[in-house]
Amino acid sequence: MIRKHMQNVAGRFTFSIFNFQFSIRPFRSGRLIAMTATFAVLAGGCATMPHEPDLIIKNGRVVDGTGAPWFRADVAVKGDTIVAIGDLSKRHARQTIDARNQIVSPGFIDMLGHSERSVLVNPRLESKVRQGVTTELDGEGTAVAPINDAIAAERASSGQHDPWRSLGEYMKFVSKQGTALNFAFLASTSNAR
């Protein structure tokens, strides 16, 4: 199932195919263009390209996340779908990004991030995104949620006034303002105590 939407958040385009979320972040001065899934999973279904794509990322060094050596290829995107991977030098698109001497790869997962508070102040989280991080795992130690009244009171005494109690309420709060990262959360042992 393809979700029929494409968003531009902090200069990056995100779209979903089946259960994979993709993120394309064109950098002018950076060395990386990140995509959040493995190209190898999709390459089998990308043989034909019937219409002009919206975007072609050309001349990239594709590191597909399988452990295989990088290979030079172009990647074409139409709407919310990767429609071709390979030599697309004879194809045209509405937008082209020349990724010469840059890496096109699956987005990186920060397995021990602590941006659950930073995202409230700076939803773009450019220090992460510009390094190719597209997903972050949070909740090590003390998490932002769930919290009870005692934890809320303790946080309020240090100037943190959290308008949520559950993780779902926190995620709605973050989603409402927007974020450039995908988040996953651990069940924090400190909060459970």
Helices and strands as residue ranges (DSSP letters): E 7-9, E 12-17, E 20-24, E 32-35, H 39-43, E 55-62, E 71-78, E 81-86, E 95-98, E 103-106, E 108-110, H 118-121, H 126-129, E 133-138, H 149-157, H 167-177, E 182-185, H 189-192
